Amino acid sequence: MLHLNIPRKRFFKQTPMIRVCYALLPLLMASIYFFGWRAFALTLLVCLCGLVTEALFTFRQGKPVSSAVLVTCLIFSLSLPPTLPYWMAVVGIVTAVAFGKMVFGGSGRNVFNPAMVGRCFIYISFPVAMNNRWVEPVDGGFRGLAAWMPAADAMTGATALIRLKEGGDIPPLDHLIIGNMAGSLGETSALLVLLGGAYLLYKKIAPWRLAASCLTGALITVFIFRAGGVGAAASPAALLLSGSFLFGTLFVVTDPVSGAKTPAGQWIYGLAIGSLTMILRFYSNFPEGMMFAVLLMNAFVPLLDLSVRGL
């Protein structure tokens, strides 16, 4: 029988985590503008289910729910396709919180980034829904502010990153910057991602070494590939602005819990993720590599930090 010892203080406010939520809110608003109010409904459902899932664990111990779960929920939601069925999103966030966080002991103890654990689970379990059901943004004067979701005839089989991987045309640079293109809910607008990331770096919530090293690793790999004739048609700008690279670099790689802690470890960790992301983009069967690169390097963080301690 499940026994809940509900604490008097049910929610533990963590100022750094609340600030991360602030940085993500413009991306949520942009997802509504581009893809309609269904994006907000999906995010709201994910947040509710994430909070309840964590509460089922923490209330048994008489502890409150942490603000960190909201960050997990928002990052997870904004990494989803606009048309993903609600029940799949629920499966993903329950997996993220229960198996990506609480089984390790709760907030601050997770080895892997919880949002990426949940996304990876549904990415592999439901590949069609996660990879092949994209929509173009809502058209019209008020765009998604006056619509529930894009019309059925807005369906498309490819995002900018998929087109890039297949050697096709990609949206103009201004579309990549503004976000007026098919893609995940919060990852299409490079401008808003950069503004949110800049806020986190300014507030010293996101370790700058992790973001800088990830960007450096990706650029070095891209230039090596271009020098060797691999993906020669893809410009570095297109590779960095398309897909989830910027979003992952600034909001996922910089996770202070699952990322490396030592200065030298952070450089190695970020360089490896940036490089692996580009390698997986070119050589794996999946169009995006950030999620897999992050989870792989999460596993090596304890060994990495121990090996370089004192350097």
Order of alpha helices (4+ residues) and beta strands (2+ residues): beta-alpha-alpha-beta-alpha-alpha-alpha-alpha-beta-beta-alpha-alpha-alpha-alpha-alpha-alpha-alpha-alpha-alpha
